[in-house]
Amino acid sequence: MDLPTVSELVRTADPQQWRPGDAWLAGGTVLFSSGSDTLQRLLDVTAAGWDPLTVSDVGLEIAATCTIAELYAFPEAAPPELVSAWPALSLVQPCCDSFVASFKIWNVSTVGGNICTALPAGPMTSLTAALDGVAQVHSPGGTSRRVPVAELVIGDGRTALAPGELLRSITLPAAALRSRAAFRRLSLTSLGRSGVLLIGRRDADGGFVLTVTAATKAPVQLRFPAVPDAAKLRAGLDLDPGLWHDDVHGLPEWRQDMTFRLAEEIRTELAAPGFVAGAAAAAPSPAPHPAPGPEPAPEPEPSPKEDCR
């Protein structure tokens, strides 16, 4: 950790206490690893006391301070009738596994931090955007606003948050959670950062939604009134060339080609009348989350950043 200019830690979740030179602190895994020579104060929201996960008729509210470990455990701890009613919960664990991070990271990294870091490969952005998650944002002026996660992350490391704004929670609507879902992810290495991550949904009204992340600098969503044919889906994925992400984790051409391939797999799967949501969302999945104990030496990553915060 290299934060030599920080002189004060303030425990608060009140944006009206924010001032230039402050940074919101949750898990801090990116903030501490990246460092800063300009920050003066850290505003710690972890003592706010927000319930990590709240179930209601509206859907599932995920607090920004909910840890990855808490979210991962939710589908297994939830009542069987809820899991049956919300088959898209099957996406939670594959998305959490996409961190390919140690259990130590899982226990401190937060859902809100991963979204606000806005890395293209951030799997919490993938999960919440794909399920039409809506973020509640508190502003320094005492107001609040709601914005879809798919519009909150606007580029590589860039969000639509104004200075001092705080992400309070993300609500996944019940209608999206009732969808049948399919998950696909690719990386250049077995324990590498996501290069392509696609999530497809088939809603109760027959509508088809495909969300592309990791391959693109910001989430891209395609919506159809029904499962499209291959040509229509392929045409919808003819994106602006500048949207495809380019870094050491995958060239834009590779990301584009793999997006075409995985999108067609998802389309075919969700079009099948005998589709089982949980089975499809779980396959293929990344390596399982490691249990506490000695950790294997990770493959060297060219970037010092984790996909989490």
C-alpha positions as CSV (number, residue, x, y, z in Angstrom):
1,M,0.0,0.0,0.0
2,D,1.4,3.3,-1.1
3,L,-0.8,6.2,0.1
4,P,1.8,8.7,1.6
5,T,-0.5,11.7,1.3
6,V,-3.5,10.3,3.2
7,S,-3.7,11.8,6.7
8,E,-7.2,10.9,7.9
9,L,-9.6,8.0,7.9
10,V,-13.3,9.1,8.3
11,R,-16.0,6.5,9.0
12,T,-18.9,7.8,7.1
13,A,-21.4,7.0,4.3
14,D,-22.6,10.6,4.0
15,P,-21.7,12.2,0.6
16,Q,-22.2,15.6,2.2
17,Q,-18.9,15.1,4.1
18,W,-17.0,14.5,0.9
19,R,-14.5,17.1,-0.3
20,P,-11.9,17.2,-3.1
21,G,-9.0,14.9,-2.2
22,D,-11.3,12.3,-0.7
23,A,-11.8,8.7,-1.9
24,W,-14.6,6.3,-0.8
25,L,-13.2,3.2,0.8
26,A,-14.9,-0.2,0.9
27,G,-12.8,-3.4,0.4
28,G,-9.9,-1.3,-0.9
29,T,-8.2,-4.1,-2.9
30,V,-7.6,-1.9,-5.9
31,L,-7.1,1.4,-4.0
32,F,-4.5,-0.1,-1.8
33,S,-2.7,-2.0,-4.6
34,S,-2.6,1.0,-7.0
35,G,-1.7,3.6,-4.5
36,S,-2.0,7.4,-4.9
37,D,0.1,10.5,-4.3
38,T,-2.8,13.0,-4.2
39,L,-5.5,11.6,-1.9
40,Q,-5.8,13.3,1.5
41,R,-8.7,11.4,3.2
42,L,-10.3,8.0,3.0
43,L,-14.1,7.8,3.7
44,D,-14.8,4.3,5.0
45,V,-18.3,3.1,4.3
46,T,-17.8,-0.4,5.8
47,A,-19.3,0.7,9.1
48,A,-22.5,2.0,7.6
49,G,-24.4,-1.1,8.7
50,W,-26.1,-1.8,5.4
51,D,-27.7,-5.2,5.1
52,P,-25.6,-7.1,2.5
53,L,-28.6,-8.6,0.7
54,T,-32.3,-7.8,1.0
55,V,-35.1,-9.9,-0.7
56,S,-38.4,-8.2,-1.4
57,D,-41.3,-8.4,-3.9
58,V,-39.3,-5.9,-6.0
59,G,-36.3,-8.2,-6.3
60,L,-32.9,-8.5,-4.7
61,E,-31.1,-5.5,-3.3
62,I,-27.4,-5.9,-3.0
63,A,-25.6,-3.3,-0.8
64,A,-22.5,-1.7,-2.3
65,T,-20.6,-3.1,0.8
66,C,-21.8,-6.7,0.2
67,T,-18.6,-8.8,-0.1
68,I,-18.1,-11.3,-2.9
69,A,-18.1,-14.1,-0.3
70,E,-21.5,-13.0,1.0
71,L,-23.0,-12.8,-2.5
72,Y,-21.5,-16.2,-3.4
73,A,-23.1,-17.9,-0.4
74,F,-26.5,-16.4,-1.0
75,P,-28.0,-18.9,-3.6
76,E,-27.0,-21.9,-1.3
77,A,-28.4,-20.3,1.8
78,A,-31.6,-19.0,0.2
79,P,-34.9,-20.9,0.7
80,P,-35.4,-23.5,-2.0
81,E,-38.7,-21.9,-3.1
82,L,-36.8,-18.6,-3.8
83,V,-34.1,-20.3,-5.8
84,S,-36.8,-22.1,-7.8
85,A,-38.7,-18.8,-8.4
86,W,-35.5,-17.0,-9.4
87,P,-33.6,-19.3,-11.7
88,A,-31.2,-16.5,-12.8
89,L,-29.6,-16.8,-9.3
90,S,-27.6,-19.6,-11.0
91,L,-25.5,-16.8,-12.5
92,V,-24.2,-15.6,-9.1
93,Q,-21.6,-18.2,-8.5
94,P,-20.1,-18.4,-12.0
95,C,-19.7,-14.6,-12.0
96,C,-18.1,-14.6,-8.5
97,D,-15.8,-17.4,-9.8
98,S,-14.8,-15.1,-12.6
99,F,-12.6,-13.1,-10.2
100,V,-10.2,-16.1,-10.1
101,A,-9.1,-14.5,-6.8
102,S,-8.1,-16.0,-3.5
103,F,-10.5,-16.4,-0.5
104,K,-8.8,-13.5,1.2
105,I,-9.8,-11.2,-1.6
106,W,-13.4,-12.6,-1.6
107,N,-13.8,-11.8,2.1
108,V,-13.0,-8.0,1.7
109,S,-13.7,-7.2,-2.0
110,T,-17.2,-5.6,-2.4
111,V,-19.8,-5.7,-5.2
112,G,-20.0,-1.9,-5.3
113,G,-16.2,-1.5,-5.4
114,N,-15.9,-3.8,-8.4
115,I,-18.6,-1.9,-10.3
116,C,-17.1,1.5,-9.4
117,T,-13.6,0.4,-10.4
118,A,-15.2,-0.1,-13.9
119,L,-12.6,-2.5,-15.3
120,P,-14.1,-4.2,-18.4
121,A,-13.5,-7.6,-16.9
122,G,-15.3,-6.7,-13.6
123,P,-17.7,-9.6,-13.1
124,M,-20.0,-7.8,-10.8
125,T,-20.6,-5.3,-13.6
126,S,-21.3,-8.4,-15.8
127,L,-23.8,-9.9,-13.3
128,T,-25.7,-6.8,-12.4
129,A,-25.9,-5.3,-15.9
130,A,-27.1,-8.6,-17.4
131,L,-29.9,-8.8,-14.8
132,D,-31.0,-5.2,-15.5
133,G,-29.6,-4.0,-12.1
134,V,-30.4,-0.5,-11.1
135,A,-27.9,1.4,-9.0
136,Q,-29.0,3.8,-6.2
137,V,-26.5,6.7,-6.1
138,H,-26.3,9.2,-3.3
139,S,-25.0,12.7,-4.1
140,P,-23.1,15.3,-2.0
141,G,-26.1,17.7,-2.4
142,G,-28.3,15.4,-0.3
143,T,-30.1,14.0,-3.4
144,S,-30.1,10.5,-4.8
145,R,-30.7,9.1,-8.2
146,R,-31.2,5.7,-9.8
147,V,-29.3,4.6,-12.9
148,P,-29.0,1.2,-14.7
149,V,-25.6,-0.4,-14.1
150,A,-25.3,-0.9,-17.9
151,E,-25.3,2.9,-18.1
152,L,-23.2,3.5,-14.9
153,V,-20.1,1.9,-16.3
154,I,-19.2,3.9,-19.4
155,G,-15.6,2.9,-20.3
156,D,-12.4,1.3,-19.2
157,G,-12.0,2.6,-15.6
158,R,-14.8,5.2,-16.2
159,T,-18.2,5.6,-14.6
160,A,-21.0,8.1,-14.8
161,L,-20.5,9.0,-11.1
162,A,-20.0,12.7,-10.4
163,P,-17.3,13.7,-7.9
164,G,-18.3,12.7,-4.4
165,E,-21.2,10.5,-5.4
166,L,-21.6,7.2,-3.6
167,L,-23.0,3.9,-4.8
168,R,-25.4,2.8,-2.1
169,S,-26.9,-0.4,-3.6
170,I,-27.9,-2.3,-6.7
171,T,-31.4,-3.8,-7.1
172,L,-31.9,-6.8,-9.4
173,P,-35.6,-6.8,-10.4
174,A,-37.6,-9.9,-9.8
175,A,-38.7,-10.0,-13.5
176,A,-35.0,-10.5,-14.6
177,L,-34.3,-13.0,-11.8
178,R,-37.2,-15.1,-13.0
179,S,-35.5,-15.4,-16.4
180,R,-33.8,-18.4,-17.8
181,A,-30.1,-17.6,-18.1
182,A,-27.0,-18.8,-19.8
183,F,-23.3,-17.9,-19.0
184,R,-20.2,-18.0,-21.1
185,R,-16.7,-16.8,-20.3
186,L,-13.2,-17.1,-22.0
187,S,-9.7,-16.1,-20.9
188,L,-6.4,-16.5,-22.6
189,T,-5.1,-18.5,-19.6
190,S,-6.7,-20.9,-17.1
191,L,-6.4,-18.4,-14.2
192,G,-6.4,-15.2,-16.3
193,R,-8.6,-12.2,-16.3
194,S,-11.8,-12.5,-18.4
195,G,-11.3,-11.7,-22.0
196,V,-14.9,-12.3,-23.0
197,L,-17.9,-12.7,-20.8
198,L,-21.5,-13.1,-22.1
199,I,-24.7,-13.6,-20.3
200,G,-28.0,-14.4,-22.1
201,R,-31.5,-14.2,-20.7
202,R,-34.9,-15.5,-21.9
203,D,-37.6,-13.6,-20.1
204,A,-41.0,-14.9,-19.1
205,D,-42.6,-13.0,-22.0
206,G,-40.2,-14.7,-24.5
207,G,-37.9,-11.7,-24.8
208,F,-34.2,-12.3,-25.4
209,V,-31.5,-10.2,-23.8
210,L,-27.7,-10.6,-24.4
211,T,-25.2,-8.7,-22.4
212,V,-21.6,-8.5,-23.5
213,T,-18.8,-7.5,-21.1
214,A,-15.1,-8.0,-20.7
215,A,-14.7,-8.1,-24.5
216,T,-16.0,-4.5,-24.6
217,K,-14.9,-1.4,-22.8
218,A,-18.4,-1.0,-21.3
219,P,-21.4,-3.3,-21.1
220,V,-23.3,-3.8,-24.4
221,Q,-26.9,-5.1,-24.3
222,L,-28.9,-6.4,-27.2
223,R,-32.7,-6.8,-26.7
224,F,-35.1,-8.8,-28.9
225,P,-38.8,-9.5,-28.5
226,A,-38.0,-13.2,-29.0
227,V,-35.0,-15.4,-29.5
228,P,-33.5,-14.0,-32.8
229,D,-32.2,-16.1,-35.6
230,A,-28.4,-16.4,-36.0
231,A,-28.2,-13.6,-38.7
232,K,-30.1,-11.1,-36.6
233,L,-28.0,-11.7,-33.6
234,R,-24.8,-11.5,-35.6
235,A,-25.9,-8.2,-37.1
236,G,-26.6,-6.8,-33.7
237,L,-23.1,-7.6,-32.6
238,D,-21.6,-5.5,-35.4
239,L,-20.4,-2.9,-32.9
240,D,-18.4,0.2,-33.3
241,P,-14.7,-1.0,-33.6
242,G,-13.8,1.4,-30.8
243,L,-16.0,-0.5,-28.3
244,W,-13.8,-3.7,-28.4
245,H,-11.3,-3.7,-25.6
246,D,-7.6,-4.0,-26.3
247,D,-5.1,-5.0,-23.7
248,V,-2.7,-7.8,-22.8
249,H,-5.7,-10.0,-21.9
250,G,-6.9,-10.2,-25.5
251,L,-6.7,-8.4,-28.9
252,P,-9.9,-6.8,-30.1
253,E,-10.1,-9.2,-33.1
254,W,-10.0,-12.2,-30.8
255,R,-12.6,-10.7,-28.4
256,Q,-14.9,-10.0,-31.3
257,D,-14.6,-13.4,-32.8
258,M,-15.2,-15.2,-29.5
259,T,-18.1,-12.9,-28.8
260,F,-19.7,-14.1,-32.1
261,R,-19.1,-17.7,-31.2
262,L,-20.3,-17.6,-27.6
263,A,-23.4,-15.5,-28.5
264,E,-24.5,-18.1,-31.0
265,E,-24.0,-20.8,-28.3
266,I,-26.2,-18.8,-25.9
267,R,-28.8,-18.2,-28.6
268,T,-29.0,-21.9,-29.5
269,E,-29.2,-22.9,-25.8
270,L,-31.9,-20.5,-24.8
271,A,-34.0,-21.3,-27.9
272,A,-34.1,-25.0,-26.9
273,P,-37.5,-25.9,-25.4
274,G,-35.9,-28.2,-22.9
275,F,-33.4,-25.7,-21.6
276,V,-32.5,-25.9,-17.8
277,A,-31.4,-22.6,-16.5
278,G,-29.2,-23.8,-13.7
279,A,-27.3,-26.3,-15.8
280,A,-26.6,-23.9,-18.5
281,A,-25.5,-21.1,-16.3
282,A,-23.0,-23.4,-14.6
283,A,-21.3,-24.6,-17.7
284,P,-18.6,-23.9,-18.7
285,S,-17.4,-22.3,-15.5
286,P,-14.0,-21.1,-14.4
287,A,-11.9,-23.0,-11.9
288,P,-13.6,-23.5,-8.5
289,H,-13.1,-21.0,-5.8
290,P,-10.1,-22.1,-3.6
291,A,-10.7,-23.2,-0.1
292,P,-8.7,-21.6,2.7
293,G,-5.2,-23.0,2.9
294,P,-1.9,-22.8,1.1
295,E,-2.3,-21.0,-2.2
296,P,-0.7,-22.1,-5.4
297,A,1.6,-19.6,-7.1
298,P,-0.5,-17.6,-9.5
299,E,0.3,-17.2,-13.1
300,P,2.1,-13.9,-13.6
301,E,-0.3,-11.1,-14.7
302,P,1.0,-8.2,-16.7
303,S,-1.4,-5.8,-14.9
304,P,-1.0,-5.0,-11.2
305,K,-4.8,-4.5,-10.8
306,E,-7.2,-7.1,-9.5
307,D,-10.7,-7.3,-11.1
308,C,-12.1,-6.2,-7.8
309,R,-12.0,-3.5,-5.1
